[in-house]
Amino acid sequence: MRRILVTGKYGQVGWEVQRSLQCLGDVIAVDRAQFDLARPETLAAKLDELTPDVIVNAAAYTALDKAESEEALATRINSESRA
């Protein structure tokens, strides 16, 4: 069975994606505590542990009111985090 990793488990998109993908395989949904995109240096080890066949990234920095004051964090999460 295909293992599908979905990030953003509790977000609107993440919730819908994990629900929609259930019929395609074993969905492993993770939240920030389990898969922290603000700490990209930890992602490769976590991927080795989870061994997904497919990754659907539905997580994002979405606090628009704080994005300017937390620009580095928003950039790290939304564009730099990749394993």
Secondary structure, DSSP 8 states (H G I E B T S, - for coil): --EEEEE-TTSHHHHHHHHHHGGGSEEEEE-TTTS-TT-GGGHHHHHHHH--SEEEE------TTTTTTTHHHHHIIIII---
